[in-house]
Structures are given as structure tokens and as C-alpha cells.
Amino acid sequence: MFRNLVRLQSRFGNALSLCKVCPRSQFSLKYSTATVERKKFYQDVSISQGEGGLYEINLDRRKLKTPGGKLFTVPNEALAIAVATEWDAQRDTLKFYTMHLTTLCNTALDNPTQRDKDQMINAALKFLETDTVCYRVDEPYGLVELQKNEWDPVLRWIENRYNVTIGSSSSILGPEIPEATKDTFRQHLKSYNFWSMTGLEYVITQLKSVVLSFGMIDRHLSVEQAVLLSRLEEEYQIQRWGNVEWAHDYDMYELRARTAAGALFIQLSSESSTVKRKLMQD
């Protein structure tokens, strides 16, 4: 089964490996059990197809369940393989805070906030009003220029890509986003299924930016680029004043891991139900 992971990795770059890098998610803490570790209680991980064509995760002979007690099922084989890989990668103890895909699946299945897709879309669009790349500083000059040089091209890209107006502002109130822009994004987000919308909201929460999230999902930006642009002011201050190296590196890799997991989850949630297999020759 895990030969399929090689094909997934070739398609999605290093996103799977990034998802394993020591992060602690702030999204749905109840479901990520971020600070919890427990002794590993299984040896083998496998997937199987159950009722309705949904895929299940098996730990030895036991079926995985969600924190809410539901049978853990995912809509397609590709996502099942990715989740099974998270469980297979655990060693002597289960580090739940590294298992972002499992956390996102749990959130989609249990829906702890009891929201429908329209409510999730509205919540995502609220981030436009406080989008990271739309808020600019008046000083110092170096940071003003850095924001202009790094953020303006992404803003121009998304405005051209979706034929919308967003803009930027140094006012504490931020730019006034036209209703037509919100309507355009709302229509676009309606094309997402509930699972993909769960992943997108997670990514937006990590980057604090709809603009950067769309840029990454549309493959205009890499995970690394999106994360760096979301931390532009912090990176500027670090270059100017220095930093505690290990802390900076940890925060950076943590955010990369969460963002990569969300992007991968969105992609896999939109996949067809099976993974194409290459015939093996002796």
C-alpha cells in the first residue's frame, strides 16, 4: 500500500514530509490533542474500503474512530493512504500534534463547531477584512518598501486571476473590500466540498491571509513562499535586530508543516476515489 505514497510525494512535492515536522496546531485544539502523547498500541496500519465506497483506517484489526466516537472514514483512497502514513510513521509514542491530516479529518467528520459550508465560507471571507498582505505600515522605510516589493505582486496576481479589487491600506481599519469582490470569492468557494473547505479555512487561519492561501492553493506560491510572506514583518525585524535561532527555526518549520498539511488535505479531499496503480513486472 505504501508504495502509493511515493506517487503521492512525486505529485505533491515535499508536502507530506513537511507535515511531519514537529508542529502544534492551534486549529480545533480539542481534536488535535496538541500536548498529548500516548504509548503506541498497534503494529500494523492498513486501509480498507467500507460501506458507500468510503475508506477506513485499521490499526491492527481495530478500526480507527474519531474523538467524537464516529467511525473514521475518508472519501477517497489517496487521503486514506496519507492518513495511514501518519499513523505508520509513529514510533514508540503517538505524537498527535504531528498528525495534521488526521486532525483535519476528525474535524470534518465530527464538525465540532456544527457549521455548514456556507457558514465556513463566511468565516473564511471575514479574513479578507484583516488580511495580512492588505495591512501596511507607514514606517520604517525599509519595511514599507519590503511590503510593497513582496506583497504587491501577489495582490496584483489575485486581482487579475479573479478579476476583483482588493487593495491595501496603512489605516488601522484596513482597506474597504468591495462587496463585488466578496461575492466573487463566495461563488468560487462554493465549488469546494465540505472537506476541502475545512482544509482551506485551516490554511487561511495559519497564514492569516485569504490572498496568500489562494496563491498557494492555485500553485502561484509554494508553501515556503506563502509562509515567508505571511511572516514578512517578523522576518524584517529578525534581520534588523537578530533572533533566538532555535526559536525562530522552530516557529518557521511549525508554520510550514501546518500549512503544507492543509494544502495537501485540500488537494486530496478533491481527488478521485482511487489511486492509479502501475503494474509491477518481475
LUMBAFI-215856 format. One record per residue (C-alpha): residue number from 1; residue in three letters; x, y, z. Coordinates in Angstrom, 2 decimals. Example, Ala and Ser with C-alpha at 12.3 -4.5 7.8 and 13.67 -1.06 7.14 Angstrom:
REM residues 2
[pt 1,Ala,[12.30,-4.50,7.80]]
[pt 2,Ser,[13.67,-1.06,7.14]]
This chain:
REM residues 282
[pt 1,Met,[0.00,0.00,0.00]]
[pt 2,Phe,[2.68,2.49,0.95]]
[pt 3,Arg,[4.26,2.26,-2.49]]
[pt 4,Asn,[1.42,4.59,-3.41]]
[pt 5,Leu,[2.94,7.19,-1.10]]
[pt 6,Val,[5.87,7.54,-3.50]]
[pt 7,Arg,[3.45,8.57,-6.22]]
[pt 8,Leu,[1.73,10.98,-3.87]]
[pt 9,Gln,[5.06,12.53,-2.93]]
[pt 10,Ser,[6.05,12.92,-6.57]]
[pt 11,Arg,[2.79,14.79,-7.21]]
[pt 12,Phe,[2.72,17.00,-4.14]]
[pt 13,Gly,[6.44,17.62,-3.65]]
[pt 14,Asn,[7.68,17.64,-0.07]]
[pt 15,Ala,[4.32,18.47,1.49]]
[pt 16,Leu,[3.98,15.07,3.16]]
[pt 17,Ser,[7.39,15.33,4.78]]
[pt 18,Leu,[6.70,18.90,5.86]]
[pt 19,Cys,[3.53,17.71,7.56]]
[pt 20,Lys,[5.63,15.62,9.93]]
[pt 21,Val,[7.79,18.44,11.28]]
[pt 22,Cys,[7.06,18.86,14.98]]
[pt 23,Pro,[4.17,21.35,14.79]]
[pt 24,Arg,[1.38,22.04,17.25]]
[pt 25,Ser,[-1.82,23.16,15.60]]
[pt 26,Gln,[-3.90,25.96,17.10]]
[pt 27,Phe,[-6.88,24.89,15.00]]
[pt 28,Ser,[-9.51,22.78,16.80]]
[pt 29,Leu,[-7.27,22.05,19.78]]
[pt 30,Lys,[-9.76,19.58,21.20]]
[pt 31,Tyr,[-9.30,17.45,18.11]]
[pt 32,Ser,[-5.56,17.84,17.64]]
[pt 33,Thr,[-4.84,16.96,21.32]]
[pt 34,Ala,[-1.72,19.03,20.73]]
[pt 35,Thr,[0.08,18.36,24.01]]
[pt 36,Val,[-0.91,14.70,24.30]]
[pt 37,Glu,[1.33,11.71,23.70]]
[pt 38,Arg,[0.45,8.12,24.44]]
[pt 39,Lys,[2.19,4.80,24.09]]
[pt 40,Lys,[1.80,3.19,20.69]]
[pt 41,Phe,[-0.72,0.33,20.91]]
[pt 42,Tyr,[-0.61,-1.15,17.40]]
[pt 43,Gln,[1.89,-2.68,14.98]]
[pt 44,Asp,[0.28,-2.64,11.55]]
[pt 45,Val,[-1.60,0.09,9.70]]
[pt 46,Ser,[-3.82,-0.67,6.73]]
[pt 47,Ile,[-6.73,0.81,4.83]]
[pt 48,Ser,[-9.92,-0.85,3.64]]
[pt 49,Gln,[-12.96,0.21,1.68]]
[pt 50,Gly,[-16.21,0.10,3.59]]
[pt 51,Glu,[-19.83,0.96,3.00]]
[pt 52,Gly,[-20.64,3.61,0.44]]
[pt 53,Gly,[-17.14,3.41,-1.02]]
[pt 54,Leu,[-15.61,5.27,1.94]]
[pt 55,Tyr,[-12.14,4.29,3.15]]
[pt 56,Glu,[-11.30,3.26,6.71]]
[pt 57,Ile,[-8.05,3.15,8.67]]
[pt 58,Asn,[-7.23,-0.08,10.51]]
[pt 59,Leu,[-4.78,-0.25,13.41]]
[pt 60,Asp,[-4.01,-3.96,13.56]]
[pt 61,Arg,[-7.59,-5.31,13.42]]
[pt 62,Arg,[-9.24,-2.33,15.07]]
[pt 63,Lys,[-10.97,0.38,13.08]]
[pt 64,Leu,[-9.91,3.93,13.86]]
[pt 65,Lys,[-12.56,6.22,15.35]]
[pt 66,Thr,[-12.83,9.99,15.75]]
[pt 67,Pro,[-12.68,11.81,19.12]]
[pt 68,Gly,[-16.48,12.04,18.86]]
[pt 69,Gly,[-16.79,8.27,18.57]]
[pt 70,Lys,[-17.61,8.07,14.86]]
[pt 71,Leu,[-16.05,5.55,12.55]]
[pt 72,Phe,[-13.05,7.28,10.94]]
[pt 73,Thr,[-13.79,7.31,7.20]]
[pt 74,Val,[-12.37,9.38,4.37]]
[pt 75,Pro,[-13.83,9.96,0.90]]
[pt 76,Asn,[-11.04,8.51,-1.23]]
[pt 77,Glu,[-8.04,6.21,-1.28]]
[pt 78,Ala,[-5.42,8.91,-1.73]]
[pt 79,Leu,[-6.39,10.64,1.51]]
[pt 80,Ala,[-6.65,7.29,3.29]]
[pt 81,Ile,[-3.07,6.44,2.29]]
[pt 82,Ala,[-1.82,9.83,3.50]]
[pt 83,Val,[-3.56,9.47,6.88]]
[pt 84,Ala,[-2.37,5.87,7.25]]
[pt 85,Thr,[1.15,7.12,6.61]]
[pt 86,Glu,[0.87,9.50,9.58]]
[pt 87,Trp,[-0.08,6.58,11.85]]
[pt 88,Asp,[2.56,4.31,10.35]]
[pt 89,Ala,[5.26,6.97,10.94]]
[pt 90,Gln,[4.67,6.97,14.72]]
[pt 91,Arg,[7.27,5.12,16.76]]
[pt 92,Asp,[7.15,4.21,20.45]]
[pt 93,Thr,[4.76,7.01,21.35]]
[pt 94,Leu,[1.94,8.62,19.40]]
[pt 95,Lys,[2.67,12.30,18.87]]
[pt 96,Phe,[-0.78,13.52,17.94]]
[pt 97,Tyr,[0.46,17.07,17.41]]
[pt 98,Thr,[2.35,15.88,14.32]]
[pt 99,Met,[-0.72,14.24,12.77]]
[pt 100,His,[-2.31,17.18,10.97]]
[pt 101,Leu,[-4.15,15.22,8.29]]
[pt 102,Thr,[-5.75,13.03,10.94]]
[pt 103,Thr,[-6.76,16.15,12.87]]
[pt 104,Leu,[-8.35,17.73,9.80]]
[pt 105,Cys,[-10.26,14.53,9.02]]
[pt 106,Asn,[-11.51,14.38,12.61]]
[pt 107,Thr,[-12.68,17.98,12.34]]
[pt 108,Ala,[-14.50,17.32,9.05]]
[pt 109,Leu,[-16.14,14.17,10.40]]
[pt 110,Asp,[-17.18,15.40,13.85]]
[pt 111,Asn,[-17.75,19.04,12.83]]
[pt 112,Pro,[-17.30,20.19,16.46]]
[pt 113,Thr,[-18.48,23.74,15.71]]
[pt 114,Gln,[-21.61,22.38,13.97]]
[pt 115,Arg,[-21.31,24.71,10.98]]
[pt 116,Asp,[-22.45,24.18,7.41]]
[pt 117,Lys,[-20.38,25.06,4.34]]
[pt 118,Asp,[-21.97,28.50,3.89]]
[pt 119,Gln,[-21.02,29.44,7.45]]
[pt 120,Met,[-17.47,28.26,6.83]]
[pt 121,Ile,[-17.29,30.35,3.66]]
[pt 122,Asn,[-18.49,33.44,5.53]]
[pt 123,Ala,[-15.86,32.84,8.23]]
[pt 124,Ala,[-13.12,32.49,5.61]]
[pt 125,Leu,[-14.16,35.69,3.85]]
[pt 126,Lys,[-14.05,37.60,7.14]]
[pt 127,Phe,[-10.27,37.17,6.96]]
[pt 128,Leu,[-10.25,39.38,3.84]]
[pt 129,Glu,[-11.08,42.35,6.05]]
[pt 130,Thr,[-7.94,41.76,8.12]]
[pt 131,Asp,[-5.77,40.07,5.51]]
[pt 132,Thr,[-2.06,40.12,6.32]]
[pt 133,Val,[-0.97,41.44,2.92]]
[pt 134,Cys,[-3.58,44.24,2.94]]
[pt 135,Tyr,[-2.32,45.87,6.13]]
[pt 136,Arg,[0.70,48.11,5.53]]
[pt 137,Val,[2.94,50.15,7.79]]
[pt 138,Asp,[3.90,53.83,7.44]]
[pt 139,Glu,[7.42,53.28,8.75]]
[pt 140,Pro,[10.23,52.33,8.89]]
[pt 141,Tyr,[11.04,52.95,5.25]]
[pt 142,Gly,[12.78,49.60,4.82]]
[pt 143,Leu,[9.70,47.66,5.87]]
[pt 144,Val,[7.41,49.87,3.79]]
[pt 145,Glu,[9.48,49.05,0.70]]
[pt 146,Leu,[9.71,45.37,1.61]]
[pt 147,Gln,[5.94,45.05,1.91]]
[pt 148,Lys,[5.47,46.89,-1.38]]
[pt 149,Asn,[8.01,44.77,-3.25]]
[pt 150,Glu,[6.91,41.42,-1.84]]
[pt 151,Trp,[3.16,41.77,-1.27]]
[pt 152,Asp,[2.08,43.97,-4.19]]
[pt 153,Pro,[2.91,41.35,-6.86]]
[pt 154,Val,[0.73,38.79,-5.05]]
[pt 155,Leu,[-2.11,41.28,-4.74]]
[pt 156,Arg,[-1.87,42.09,-8.46]]
[pt 157,Trp,[-1.87,38.38,-9.27]]
[pt 158,Ile,[-5.03,37.59,-7.29]]
[pt 159,Glu,[-6.85,40.68,-8.58]]
[pt 160,Asn,[-6.08,39.66,-12.17]]
[pt 161,Arg,[-6.71,35.97,-11.55]]
[pt 162,Tyr,[-10.21,36.52,-10.13]]
[pt 163,Asn,[-10.98,39.89,-11.75]]
[pt 164,Val,[-11.51,41.58,-8.38]]
[pt 165,Thr,[-10.37,44.65,-6.47]]
[pt 166,Ile,[-8.77,44.25,-3.03]]
[pt 167,Gly,[-6.15,46.93,-2.46]]
[pt 168,Ser,[-4.13,47.74,0.64]]
[pt 169,Ser,[-4.06,50.39,3.34]]
[pt 170,Ser,[-1.94,51.66,6.22]]
[pt 171,Ser,[-5.09,52.67,8.09]]
[pt 172,Ile,[-5.86,50.71,11.24]]
[pt 173,Leu,[-9.22,49.94,9.64]]
[pt 174,Gly,[-7.57,48.33,6.65]]
[pt 175,Pro,[-8.82,48.55,3.07]]
[pt 176,Glu,[-12.52,48.56,2.30]]
[pt 177,Ile,[-13.19,45.35,0.40]]
[pt 178,Pro,[-15.88,45.82,-2.28]]
[pt 179,Glu,[-18.96,43.60,-1.96]]
[pt 180,Ala,[-18.41,42.51,-5.57]]
[pt 181,Thr,[-15.03,41.07,-4.55]]
[pt 182,Lys,[-16.58,39.15,-1.67]]
[pt 183,Asp,[-19.33,37.84,-3.96]]
[pt 184,Thr,[-16.77,36.62,-6.50]]
[pt 185,Phe,[-14.79,34.75,-3.84]]
[pt 186,Arg,[-18.00,33.40,-2.30]]
[pt 187,Gln,[-19.04,31.90,-5.64]]
[pt 188,His,[-15.57,30.42,-6.07]]
[pt 189,Leu,[-15.60,28.86,-2.60]]
[pt 190,Lys,[-18.99,27.26,-3.25]]
[pt 191,Ser,[-17.16,24.97,-5.69]]
[pt 192,Tyr,[-15.27,23.47,-2.72]]
[pt 193,Asn,[-16.75,20.45,-0.99]]
[pt 194,Phe,[-17.15,20.46,2.80]]
[pt 195,Trp,[-13.86,18.63,3.38]]
[pt 196,Ser,[-11.86,20.91,1.12]]
[pt 197,Met,[-13.45,23.94,2.76]]
[pt 198,Thr,[-12.35,22.58,6.14]]
[pt 199,Gly,[-8.78,22.46,4.86]]
[pt 200,Leu,[-8.91,25.90,3.26]]
[pt 201,Glu,[-10.22,27.55,6.41]]
[pt 202,Tyr,[-7.38,25.88,8.30]]
[pt 203,Val,[-4.78,27.25,5.86]]
[pt 204,Ile,[-6.28,30.73,5.98]]
[pt 205,Thr,[-6.13,30.60,9.77]]
[pt 206,Gln,[-2.44,29.63,9.67]]
[pt 207,Leu,[-1.39,32.30,7.18]]
[pt 208,Lys,[-3.93,34.89,8.39]]
[pt 209,Ser,[-4.47,35.62,4.73]]
[pt 210,Val,[-7.01,34.70,2.07]]
[pt 211,Val,[-4.71,36.18,-0.57]]
[pt 212,Leu,[-1.72,34.02,0.33]]
[pt 213,Ser,[-3.90,30.94,0.79]]
[pt 214,Phe,[-5.41,31.28,-2.67]]
[pt 215,Gly,[-1.96,31.96,-4.10]]
[pt 216,Met,[-0.68,28.70,-2.63]]
[pt 217,Ile,[-3.72,26.56,-3.47]]
[pt 218,Asp,[-3.64,27.86,-7.06]]
[pt 219,Arg,[0.10,26.99,-7.12]]
[pt 220,His,[1.19,30.55,-7.74]]
[pt 221,Leu,[3.15,30.33,-4.46]]
[pt 222,Ser,[4.95,27.43,-2.84]]
[pt 223,Val,[4.32,26.56,0.82]]
[pt 224,Glu,[7.68,28.07,1.73]]
[pt 225,Gln,[6.92,31.31,-0.14]]
[pt 226,Ala,[3.45,31.67,1.36]]
[pt 227,Val,[4.77,31.15,4.89]]
[pt 228,Leu,[7.64,33.59,4.40]]
[pt 229,Leu,[5.27,36.26,3.02]]
[pt 230,Ser,[2.91,35.74,5.97]]
[pt 231,Arg,[5.83,36.44,8.33]]
[pt 232,Leu,[7.32,39.34,6.39]]
[pt 233,Glu,[7.33,41.89,9.21]]
[pt 234,Glu,[8.71,39.35,11.68]]
[pt 235,Glu,[11.45,38.38,9.25]]
[pt 236,Tyr,[12.32,42.04,8.74]]
[pt 237,Gln,[12.64,42.58,12.48]]
[pt 238,Ile,[14.79,39.47,12.80]]
[pt 239,Gln,[17.14,40.66,10.05]]
[pt 240,Arg,[17.40,44.01,11.77]]
[pt 241,Trp,[17.68,43.00,15.41]]
[pt 242,Gly,[18.65,39.34,15.34]]
[pt 243,Asn,[16.80,36.42,16.87]]
[pt 244,Val,[16.97,33.37,19.08]]
[pt 245,Glu,[17.93,30.96,16.31]]
[pt 246,Trp,[16.31,27.78,17.56]]
[pt 247,Ala,[13.05,29.54,18.41]]
[pt 248,His,[12.85,31.21,15.02]]
[pt 249,Asp,[13.57,27.95,13.20]]
[pt 250,Tyr,[11.01,26.06,15.26]]
[pt 251,Asp,[8.27,28.63,14.58]]
[pt 252,Met,[9.08,28.67,10.87]]
[pt 253,Tyr,[9.04,24.90,10.44]]
[pt 254,Glu,[5.96,24.60,12.62]]
[pt 255,Leu,[4.01,27.00,10.41]]
[pt 256,Arg,[5.32,25.35,7.25]]
[pt 257,Ala,[4.21,21.95,8.49]]
[pt 258,Arg,[0.68,23.10,9.34]]
[pt 259,Thr,[0.32,24.99,6.08]]
[pt 260,Ala,[1.65,22.10,3.99]]
[pt 261,Ala,[-0.75,19.71,5.70]]
[pt 262,Gly,[-3.69,21.98,4.98]]
[pt 263,Ala,[-2.73,22.36,1.32]]
[pt 264,Leu,[-2.29,18.62,0.94]]
[pt 265,Phe,[-5.62,17.99,2.66]]
[pt 266,Ile,[-7.42,20.32,0.25]]
[pt 267,Gln,[-5.86,18.58,-2.74]]
[pt 268,Leu,[-6.52,15.06,-1.50]]
[pt 269,Ser,[-10.08,15.92,-0.47]]
[pt 270,Ser,[-10.76,16.79,-4.10]]
[pt 271,Glu,[-9.17,13.64,-5.54]]
[pt 272,Ser,[-10.98,10.84,-7.31]]
[pt 273,Ser,[-11.79,7.75,-5.28]]
[pt 274,Thr,[-8.85,5.57,-6.27]]
[pt 275,Val,[-5.11,5.80,-6.73]]
[pt 276,Lys,[-3.84,4.63,-10.09]]
[pt 277,Arg,[-1.50,1.71,-9.74]]
[pt 278,Lys,[1.35,0.89,-12.02]]
[pt 279,Leu,[1.57,-2.78,-12.96]]
[pt 280,Met,[4.66,-4.31,-11.39]]
[pt 281,Gln,[6.78,-6.55,-13.59]]
[pt 282,Asp,[9.03,-9.27,-12.30]]
